[in-house]
Amino acid sequence: MTDQTPNDPLTIALAALAATLRDERRAQRFLDLTGIGTDELRRRAADPKLLAGLIAFLEAHEPDLMSVAEDAGIDPAALAAARRELEQLP
C-alpha cells in the first residue's frame, strides 16, 4: 500500500485504532491488556491519552505495529511521532 500518511496526530491515531479493531485477535488483546470495555472504547475513541496508549501498545509488538501501519497506509515512524504528540496534549 502506498504511504498516504496524514499529518494530524489525531487522524493518524484514529486510523490506527480502526486498523487495530479490524483484526479480532489484536483488538481483543488490546481490550484485555488495557481493561477497557467496548462501551468505554466507543466513548473515548477520540481521547488523545487512549490513542497514545493504543499506539504504545502497537509499538510494544513490532509485528502489530507494522501490520497496522500497512493496513492504514501510515508510515510506522509517523505512528510513533503521533504518539509523542498525543502524549503532550492536556
C-alpha positions, 0 to 999 in steps of 0.5 A, spaced: 500 500 500 502 506 498 504 511 504 498 516 504 500 518 511 496 524 514 499 529 518 494 530 524 496 526 530 489 525 531 487 522 524 493 518 524 491 515 531 484 514 529 486 510 523 490 506 527 485 504 532 480 502 526 486 498 523 487 495 530 479 493 531 479 490 524 483 484 526 479 480 532 485 477 535 489 484 536 483 488 538 481 483 543 488 483 546 488 490 546 481 490 550 484 485 555 491 488 556 488 495 557 481 493 561 477 497 557 470 495 555 467 496 548 462 501 551 468 505 554 472 504 547 466 507 543 466 513 548 473 515 548 475 513 541 477 520 540 481 521 547 488 523 545 491 519 552 487 512 549 490 513 542 497 514 545 496 508 549 493 504 543 499 506 539 504 504 545 501 498 545 502 497 537 509 499 538 510 494 544 509 488 538 513 490 532 509 485 528 502 489 530 505 495 529 507 494 522 501 490 520 497 496 522 501 501 519 500 497 512 493 496 513 492 504 514 497 506 509 501 510 515 508 510 515 510 506 522 515 512 524 509 517 523 505 512 528 510 513 533 511 521 532 503 521 533 504 518 539 509 523 542 504 528 540 498 525 543 502 524 549 503 532 550 496 534 549 492 536 556 
